[in-house]
């Protein structure tokens, strides 16, 4: 790769939002409930007043049957990971709130707050 392409790549990467650099401690969590159940892999949920963000242990079809707004992420091992992850599935009620597959967990939880 030539130097010009490398420089362009660096500039693009620097202009992208760095979710990993955001401090999700302290006041960020106000108004949200966090649950973790220790299993082979942790079962993780972040609950807001309008619905919840969960790991892939939770089934969207069940959420659709109960009318709950839920967004699902996978491959996560902490609540902070959930905010950085992309939404894999969203219930019908979550879609009505504007949540879509591919958006960040952080963006989804703001809609679920």
C-alpha positions as CSV (number, residue, x, y, z in Angstrom):
1,X,0.0,0.0,0.0
2,X,1.4,3.3,-1.0
3,X,1.9,6.2,1.5
4,X,-1.0,8.2,0.1
5,X,-3.5,5.3,0.7
6,X,-2.1,4.7,4.1
7,X,-2.6,8.4,5.0
8,X,-6.2,8.3,3.7
9,X,-6.9,5.2,5.7
10,X,-5.5,6.8,8.9
11,X,-7.6,9.9,8.4
12,X,-10.8,7.8,7.8
13,X,-10.1,5.8,10.9
14,X,-9.5,8.9,13.0
15,X,-12.8,10.5,11.9
16,X,-14.8,7.4,12.9
17,X,-16.6,7.5,16.3
18,X,-14.5,5.6,18.8
19,X,-17.1,3.9,21.0
20,X,-14.3,2.1,22.8
21,X,-13.0,5.5,24.1
22,X,-16.4,6.5,25.7
23,X,-16.6,6.1,29.4
24,X,-19.8,4.3,30.1
25,X,-19.4,4.6,33.9
26,X,-21.1,7.0,36.3
27,X,-24.0,9.1,35.1
28,X,-24.4,7.2,31.8
29,X,-26.2,4.4,33.6
30,X,-28.7,6.6,35.5
31,X,-32.2,5.5,34.7
32,X,-31.1,2.1,33.4
33,X,-31.1,-1.3,35.2
34,X,-28.2,-3.7,34.5
35,X,-28.6,-7.4,35.1
36,X,-26.0,-10.2,34.7
37,X,-26.6,-13.9,35.3
38,X,-23.5,-16.0,35.4
39,X,-23.9,-19.0,33.0
40,X,-21.4,-20.6,30.6
41,X,-21.5,-17.2,29.0
42,X,-23.1,-14.3,30.9
43,X,-26.7,-13.5,30.3
44,X,-26.8,-9.7,30.0
45,X,-29.6,-7.2,30.0
46,X,-29.8,-3.4,30.1
47,X,-33.3,-2.3,30.9
48,X,-34.7,1.1,30.2
49,X,-38.3,2.5,30.8
50,X,-39.4,1.6,27.2
51,X,-37.7,-1.8,26.7
52,X,-34.4,-3.5,27.0
53,X,-31.1,-4.4,25.2
54,X,-30.1,-8.1,25.7
55,X,-27.6,-10.6,24.7
56,X,-28.6,-13.4,22.3
57,X,-29.8,-15.7,25.1
58,X,-33.1,-13.7,24.7
59,X,-35.4,-14.7,21.9
60,X,-37.0,-12.0,19.7
61,X,-40.0,-14.2,18.8
62,X,-40.9,-14.4,22.5
63,X,-40.6,-10.6,22.8
64,X,-42.9,-10.2,19.8
65,X,-45.4,-12.5,21.5
66,X,-45.3,-10.5,24.7
67,X,-45.2,-7.1,22.9
68,X,-41.9,-6.1,24.5
69,X,-39.4,-3.8,22.9
70,X,-36.1,-5.6,22.9
71,X,-32.9,-5.3,20.8
72,X,-30.4,-8.2,20.7
73,X,-26.6,-8.1,20.5
74,X,-24.3,-11.1,20.4
75,X,-20.7,-11.8,21.1
76,X,-20.6,-9.7,24.2
77,X,-19.3,-10.4,27.7
78,X,-20.1,-7.1,29.6
79,X,-22.6,-4.3,29.6
80,X,-20.1,-1.9,28.0
81,X,-19.5,-4.5,25.2
82,X,-23.3,-4.4,24.6
83,X,-23.2,-0.7,23.9
84,X,-20.4,-1.0,21.4
85,X,-22.0,-4.0,19.6
86,X,-24.3,-3.8,16.6
87,X,-27.9,-4.8,16.9
88,X,-28.5,-8.2,15.4
89,X,-32.3,-8.5,15.9
90,X,-35.0,-6.1,17.1
91,X,-38.6,-6.9,18.2
92,X,-41.5,-5.3,16.4
93,X,-42.1,-3.0,19.4
94,X,-38.4,-2.0,19.2
95,X,-38.7,-1.2,15.5
96,X,-41.6,1.1,16.3
97,X,-39.2,3.0,18.5
98,X,-36.8,3.4,15.6
99,X,-34.3,0.6,16.5
100,X,-32.8,-1.2,13.5
101,X,-30.4,-4.0,12.9
102,X,-26.9,-2.7,12.5
103,X,-27.2,0.3,14.8
104,X,-25.1,0.4,17.9
105,X,-26.3,-0.8,21.2
106,X,-25.6,2.7,22.6
107,X,-28.0,4.2,20.1
108,X,-30.6,1.6,20.7
109,X,-30.5,2.0,24.5
110,X,-31.0,5.7,24.1
111,X,-34.3,4.9,22.3
112,X,-35.2,2.4,25.0
113,X,-34.4,4.8,28.0
